[in-house]
Amino acid sequence: MSGGRLRSVPVWLAPATVTLLATLVGLDAAQPWRDELATWSAATRELGGLFRLAGTIDAATGPYYLFMHAWLAAAGDSVAALRLPSALAMAATAGLTAVLGHRLWDARVGTLAGLLFAVLPGTSRYGQEARPYALASALAVLSTLLLVAGLQRPTRRRWVGYAAATTALGLTHLVALTLLAAHAVAVLARTVRAGPAASADAGRSDGQRSAGKRQSPAPGRVLGYWLAALVPVAVAVVPLALVASGQRGRQLDWVDAARPGDLAALAGGVAQSGVVGGVLIGLAALGAARAGRRAPLPLSCVLAPVLLLFLAGLAVPLWVPRYLVFVVPFGCLLAGAALASARLPAALAVVVLTGLLGLPEQAALRRTHEWPRTATVDYRATAEIIAAGRRPGDAVVYSPRDSWLFLDLGLRYHLGGRIPRDALLAEGQERRGDLWAAECDRPAECLAGVDRVWLVLAGRRSDPLAAVPDAKGDALRERFTLSQVWPRAGVTLALLTRRG
């Protein structure tokens, strides 16, 4: 009776629940880092400003920003609200991974794969990230699950669902469409296998052919369904990809070309732990060797995106490990196949041990989301100092203004309406359709009448005034004197008062 009850439990329930609990623990402990500040800035704009942004620098992430715009309008913009969609998406990813494992193998493989995915530090890291990676992971597994369903029994409804999920995947994360290379391999393999079956079917009686119709579809039928499903994907995604490709120079100017060593470091990057990444690679390799004919689909879902992005990254700056987070569930499927060959207590012990190995990284990611963590910028502590000491008429000045640290966005997020007047602001981000504001070209005039300035500088600065370059620095040094300095992680805050 107890065994029957256990079998009646949905295969997705335990992995999804464990993942959700893991991601909800400390969901708002780490303050939003620069990428999440970009999400907040974009999603809190009016729709017109959001579309202007997509037209200038961030078209690839535009659909995700549009989704977050609607979400934040309903849920607010607290840290927990920003990250909750990702936590839910990661829980869905774990559940869908378990279902896919059940369909390809059995319930044991699916459950172990989903639980292994749940305890990875990378799952918590990107489940607590207000960026599209968790949503893309869920859609990648859903798209593949619907592909498998369509290959097993090709009905129009299943392929419509596949087309919808794959379109959503491309709109959420363009890089994730490299998964279609793996899907193409699966479809072609199915077509090739269906050929001999169709030839054998030709010699059967009408009754035999009718009975075997669902099991042996015509060789071209599956391929035709798949190609038809790609039409709405292309219609929706190709225009977005064309606009995004023209913005690559600005959007990815910080990315270096891919190097051979990057492949070796990928597992540790997506798992957020070198040790845990090594365990996952070892288990996945063992599972691929033992899985036989079931291995090609999950294996190609890992290898095809990785190799395609790496080869592209040799020529253009595209190689960013977190762009490949969506392949992790497929690696967990192979690892689950390896674990399923052991007794259940031993397999679960390996899952628990993997989780324990990742505990230091689990704790660290709840302190900061910066990567590397030495690049942490403490926006919150800086904002608290300003909030406690600001006076009417105070102004704030940032240096540098146009960096990826988003010093102004960090203070605006934490201070809201309490932030001092931005003395050098000429045109804000929303009006410019950009992630950075424009400053006035005559800073001395813009600072006229200001008696106190809160100067926010990137990095640790022993002499904050001397660290500000060009005309902005000249105007500050000429009119103000240093009153007090607060060094904080990744940032220096200084209070300047007018001379005399």
C-alpha positions in Angstrom: 0.0 0.0 0.0 2.8 2.4 0.9 4.5 1.5 -2.4 1.3 2.3 -4.3 1.0 5.6 -2.6 4.6 6.4 -3.4 4.1 5.6 -7.1 1.0 7.8 -7.1 3.1 10.9 -6.2 3.8 13.0 -9.3 7.4 12.6 -10.4 7.8 16.4 -10.6 6.6 17.2 -7.0 9.7 16.5 -4.9 12.3 18.1 -7.3 10.1 21.2 -7.8 9.4 21.5 -4.0 13.1 21.2 -3.0 14.2 23.7 -5.7 11.5 26.2 -4.6 12.5 25.9 -1.0 16.2 26.2 -1.9 15.7 29.4 -3.9 13.3 31.0 -1.5 15.9 30.7 1.4 17.6 34.1 1.5 15.9 35.3 -1.7 16.4 38.9 -0.8 19.6 38.6 1.3 22.0 39.7 -1.4 21.3 43.2 -2.8 20.6 43.5 -6.5 23.8 43.6 -8.5 24.4 45.6 -11.7 22.6 43.2 -14.1 19.6 43.2 -11.9 19.7 46.9 -11.6 19.5 47.0 -15.4 16.4 44.8 -15.2 14.8 47.1 -12.6 15.7 50.2 -14.6 14.2 48.8 -17.8 11.1 47.2 -16.3 10.0 50.3 -14.3 9.9 52.5 -17.4 6.9 53.5 -19.3 6.2 51.3 -22.3 7.5 54.0 -24.6 10.8 54.2 -22.8 11.1 50.4 -22.7 10.7 50.2 -26.5 13.2 53.0 -27.0 15.7 51.0 -24.9 15.1 47.9 -27.0 15.8 50.0 -30.1 19.2 51.3 -28.9 21.0 48.7 -26.7 19.0 45.8 -25.2 16.7 44.4 -27.8 17.7 40.8 -26.9 16.4 41.2 -23.4 13.4 43.3 -24.4 10.7 40.6 -24.2 11.9 39.7 -20.7 11.8 43.3 -19.6 8.3 43.6 -21.0 7.3 40.6 -18.9 9.0 42.1 -15.8 7.3 45.4 -16.5 3.9 43.7 -16.1 5.1 41.7 -13.1 6.5 44.6 -11.2 3.4 46.7 -11.8 1.4 44.0 -9.9 4.0 42.8 -7.3 6.1 45.9 -6.6 9.9 46.3 -7.0 11.2 44.9 -3.7 14.2 42.6 -4.0 12.0 39.5 -3.3 9.5 40.7 -5.9 12.2 41.2 -8.5 13.5 37.7 -8.0 10.4 35.6 -7.4 9.7 34.9 -11.1 13.1 33.3 -11.4 12.6 31.2 -8.3 9.3 29.9 -9.6 10.9 29.3 -13.0 13.7 27.3 -11.5 11.2 25.2 -9.6 9.4 24.6 -12.8 12.7 23.6 -14.5 13.3 21.0 -11.8 9.8 19.6 -12.2 10.0 19.5 -16.0 13.4 17.9 -15.8 11.9 15.1 -13.7 9.1 14.6 -16.2 11.4 14.5 -19.1 13.6 12.0 -17.3 10.5 9.9 -16.6 9.5 10.0 -20.3 13.0 9.1 -21.6 13.8 6.6 -18.8 11.7 6.1 -15.8 10.5 7.8 -12.6 13.7 7.0 -10.7 15.9 8.7 -13.3 13.6 11.7 -13.5 13.4 12.1 -9.7 17.1 11.8 -9.2 17.9 14.2 -12.0 15.4 16.8 -10.7 16.8 16.5 -7.1 20.4 16.8 -8.3 19.4 19.9 -10.2 17.7 21.3 -7.1 20.9 21.2 -4.9 23.3 22.8 -7.4 24.5 26.2 -6.2 23.9 27.5 -9.8 20.2 26.6 -9.5 19.9 28.9 -6.4 22.1 31.5 -7.9 20.1 32.0 -11.1 16.8 31.2 -9.3 17.6 34.3 -7.2 18.5 36.5 -10.2 16.2 39.0 -11.8 17.4 38.0 -15.3 16.0 35.7 -17.9 18.3 32.6 -17.4 15.9 30.7 -15.1 12.9 31.3 -17.4 15.0 30.2 -20.4 16.0 27.0 -18.5 12.3 26.2 -17.9 11.3 26.9 -21.5 14.3 24.9 -22.8 13.2 21.8 -20.9 9.6 22.3 -21.8 10.4 22.7 -25.5 12.4 19.5 -25.4 9.7 17.6 -23.5 7.1 18.7 -26.0 9.5 17.6 -28.8 9.8 14.1 -27.3 6.0 14.0 -27.0 5.6 15.0 -30.6 8.2 12.4 -31.8 6.5 9.6 -29.8 3.0 10.5 -31.1 2.9 13.3 -33.6 -0.4 15.1 -33.3 -1.1 18.7 -34.3 -1.8 19.8 -30.8 1.6 18.6 -29.5 3.5 20.3 -32.3 1.5 23.6 -31.7 2.6 23.4 -28.1 6.2 22.8 -29.2 6.1 25.8 -31.5 4.7 28.0 -28.8 7.3 26.9 -26.2 10.2 27.3 -28.6 9.1 30.7 -29.7 8.9 31.8 -26.1 12.4 30.3 -25.6 13.8 32.4 -28.4 12.2 35.6 -27.3 13.4 35.0 -23.7 17.0 34.1 -24.6 18.3 34.1 -28.1 21.3 32.0 -27.3 19.1 29.2 -26.1 17.9 28.6 -29.6 21.1 26.8 -30.2 19.1 24.0 -28.6 17.4 23.6 -32.0 20.6 21.9 -33.3 20.0 19.1 -30.8 16.3 19.0 -31.7 17.2 18.7 -35.3 19.4 15.6 -34.6 16.5 14.0 -32.7 14.0 14.7 -35.5 16.4 13.4 -38.2 17.1 10.3 -36.1 13.4 9.6 -35.7 12.8 10.1 -39.4 15.6 7.7 -40.3 14.2 5.1 -37.9 10.7 5.6 -39.3 11.9 4.8 -42.8 12.5 1.0 -42.3 9.3 0.8 -40.2 7.3 2.3 -43.0 8.8 -0.1 -45.5 7.9 -3.0 -43.3 4.4 -1.6 -42.9 3.9 -1.7 -46.6 3.8 -5.5 -46.5 1.1 -5.7 -43.8 -2.6 -6.1 -44.2 -4.9 -3.1 -43.9 -5.8 -4.1 -40.4 -2.2 -4.4 -39.3 -1.3 -1.1 -40.8 -4.2 0.5 -39.0 -3.2 -1.0 -35.7 0.4 0.2 -36.1 -0.4 3.6 -37.4 0.4 5.5 -34.2 3.6 3.6 -33.6 5.0 4.0 -37.1 4.2 7.4 -38.6 5.3 8.1 -42.2 9.0 9.0 -42.5 8.3 12.5 -43.6 5.5 13.3 -41.3 7.6 14.1 -38.2 10.1 16.1 -40.2 7.2 18.1 -41.7 5.6 18.8 -38.4 8.9 20.0 -37.0 9.7 22.3 -39.9 6.2 23.7 -39.7 6.6 24.4 -36.0 9.8 26.4 -36.7 7.9 28.9 -38.9 6.3 30.9 -36.1 9.7 30.7 -34.2 11.4 32.3 -37.2 8.7 34.9 -37.7 8.9 36.0 -34.1 12.6 35.7 -33.4 14.5 36.6 -36.6 13.5 40.3 -36.5 14.6 40.4 -32.8 17.9 38.7 -33.6 18.6 41.1 -36.4 18.1 44.2 -34.2 20.1 42.6 -31.4 23.0 41.7 -33.7 23.4 45.4 -34.6 23.6 46.2 -30.9 26.3 43.6 -30.0 29.1 46.2 -30.1 27.6 48.1 -27.2 25.8 45.3 -25.3 28.8 42.9 -25.2 31.8 45.3 -25.3 33.0 43.8 -22.0 33.2 40.2 -23.4 36.5 38.7 -24.5 37.0 36.2 -27.3 36.5 32.5 -26.3 39.7 30.5 -25.4 40.2 26.7 -25.1 40.4 27.0 -21.4 36.9 28.4 -21.2 35.4 25.0 -22.0 37.2 23.4 -19.1 35.9 26.2 -16.7 32.3 26.1 -18.0 30.9 23.4 -15.7 32.2 25.3 -12.6 30.8 28.5 -14.0 27.2 27.3 -14.6 27.2 25.3 -11.4 28.8 28.2 -9.5 31.3 25.8 -7.9 34.3 24.1 -9.5 33.9 21.0 -7.2 30.2 20.6 -7.8 30.7 21.2 -11.6 33.3 18.5 -11.6 30.9 16.0 -9.9 28.2 16.9 -12.4 30.5 16.4 -15.4 31.7 13.0 -14.0 28.2 11.7 -13.3 26.9 13.0 -16.7 29.7 11.3 -18.6 29.0 8.0 -16.7 25.3 8.3 -17.5 26.0 9.0 -21.2 28.1 5.9 -21.4 25.5 3.7 -19.8 22.3 5.2 -21.2 22.5 3.6 -24.6 20.0 4.8 -27.2 18.4 7.2 -24.7 21.6 9.3 -24.3 21.8 11.1 -27.6 19.0 13.6 -27.0 20.1 15.0 -23.5 23.8 14.7 -24.6 23.2 16.7 -27.7 21.2 19.2 -25.7 24.3 19.8 -23.7 27.0 19.6 -26.4 25.3 21.4 -29.3 24.7 24.7 -27.5 28.1 24.7 -25.8 30.0 24.0 -29.0 28.0 26.4 -31.1 28.5 29.2 -28.7 32.1 28.5 -28.2 32.8 28.4 -32.0 30.9 31.6 -32.4 32.8 33.1 -29.5 36.1 32.5 -31.2 35.1 35.0 -33.9 32.8 37.5 -32.0 32.5 38.3 -28.3 29.6 36.0 -27.2 31.1 33.5 -24.7 29.5 34.2 -21.4 29.1 31.0 -19.2 25.8 32.1 -17.7 24.3 32.3 -21.1 24.5 28.4 -21.1 22.7 27.8 -17.8 19.8 26.3 -19.7 22.0 23.2 -20.6 22.4 22.2 -16.9 19.1 20.3 -16.6 20.1 18.1 -19.5 23.4 17.3 -17.8 21.4 16.4 -14.7 19.4 14.0 -16.8 22.5 12.1 -17.8 23.7 12.2 -14.2 20.4 10.9 -13.0 20.7 8.0 -15.4 24.1 7.2 -13.8 22.7 7.5 -10.3 19.7 5.3 -11.1 22.0 2.3 -11.6 22.8 2.3 -7.9 20.5 1.5 -5.0 18.1 4.3 -4.1 19.7 5.1 -0.7 23.2 5.3 -2.3 21.9 7.5 -5.1 20.2 9.8 -2.7 23.4 10.0 -0.6 25.3 11.2 -3.7 22.7 13.9 -4.3 23.0 15.0 -0.6 26.8 14.9 -0.7 26.7 17.1 -3.9 24.5 19.6 -2.1 26.9 19.6 0.9 29.9 20.2 -1.3 28.1 23.3 -2.7 27.2 24.8 0.7 30.1 27.4 0.8 28.9 28.7 -2.6 25.3 28.6 -1.4 26.2 30.9 1.5 28.4 33.2 -0.6 25.7 33.8 -3.3 23.4 35.0 -0.6 25.9 37.6 0.4 26.5 39.0 -3.1 25.6 38.1 -6.7 28.7 39.8 -8.2 31.0 37.5 -10.2 33.8 37.4 -9.3 32.8 38.2 -5.8 35.8 40.6 -5.3 33.9 43.0 -7.6 31.1 43.6 -5.1 29.7 47.1 -5.0 27.8 47.9 -1.7 25.1 50.2 -3.1 22.9 49.6 0.0 25.5 50.7 2.6 26.3 53.8 0.5 22.6 54.7 0.2 22.1 54.3 4.0 24.9 56.8 4.7 23.4 59.4 2.3 19.9 58.8 3.7 21.1 59.5 7.2 23.1 62.6 6.4 21.4 64.3 3.6 20.1 67.9 3.9 17.7 69.9 1.7 19.6 71.3 -1.2 22.2 68.6 -1.3 23.3 67.2 -4.7 24.9 64.0 -5.8 27.6 63.4 -8.4 28.8 60.1 -9.9 32.2 59.1 -11.3 32.3 57.4 -13.6 28.7 57.9 -14.9 28.9 55.6 -18.0 30.3 52.4 -16.5 28.6 49.0 -16.1 28.6 49.5 -12.3 25.4 51.7 -12.7 26.3 53.7 -9.6 23.3 56.0 -10.2 20.8 53.1 -10.6 22.1 51.5 -7.4 21.4 54.6 -5.3 18.1 55.3 -7.0 16.9 51.8 -6.2 17.8 52.0 -2.5 16.9 55.6 -1.9 13.9 56.2 -4.2 12.5 59.7 -3.6 15.0 60.4 -0.9 18.0 60.6 -3.3 19.6 64.1 -3.5 19.3 66.1 -6.7 21.4 64.8 -9.6 23.3 68.0 -10.2 24.9 67.1 -13.5 22.0 65.2 -15.1 21.2 66.5 -18.5 19.1 63.7 -19.9 17.8 60.6 -18.0 18.0 57.0 -19.1 14.4 56.6 -20.0 14.3 59.7 -22.2 17.6 58.7 -23.9 16.4 55.1 -24.4 19.6 53.9 -22.8 21.0 52.3 -19.7 23.1 55.4 -18.9 22.1 59.0 -18.4 23.8 62.0 -20.1 25.6 64.7 -18.1 25.8 68.4 -18.8 28.8 69.5 -20.7 29.4 72.5 -18.4 29.7 71.0 -15.0 30.8 74.3 -13.3 27.6 76.0 -14.3 25.5 73.0 -13.3 27.0 73.0 -9.8 26.4 76.7 -9.3 24.3 77.3 -6.1 25.1 73.9 -4.6 26.6 73.9 -1.1 27.0 70.2 -0.5 27.8 67.4 -2.9 27.7 63.6 -2.2 30.4 62.3 -4.5 30.0 58.6 -5.4 33.1 57.0 -7.0 33.8 53.5 -8.2 36.5 51.6 -6.3 38.5 52.6 -3.2 39.9 56.1 -3.4 42.3 57.6 -0.9 41.8 61.1 -2.5 38.3 61.2 -4.0 38.5 64.7 -5.5 41.8 63.8 -7.3 40.2 60.7 -8.7 37.5 62.6 -10.7 38.8 63.3 -14.3 38.3 66.0 -16.8 36.1 69.1 -16.5 33.9 67.5 -13.9 36.9 67.0 -11.6 38.1 70.5 -12.2 34.8 72.0 -11.2 34.6 70.0 -8.0 38.2 70.7 -7.0 37.8 74.4 -7.7 34.5 74.9 -5.8 34.5 72.3 -3.1 36.6 70.8 -0.3 36.6 67.3 1.1 34.6 67.1 4.3 34.3 63.3 5.0 35.0 60.0 3.3 33.3 56.6 3.7 35.1 53.7 1.9 32.7 50.8 1.3 33.0 47.6 -0.8 33.7 48.6 -4.4 32.7 52.2 -3.9 33.9 55.4 -2.1 31.5 58.0 -0.8 32.7 61.5 -0.1 30.9 64.5 1.2 32.1 67.8 -0.3 31.3 71.3 1.0 31.6 74.6 -0.8 34.8 76.5 -0.2 34.4 79.5 2.1 
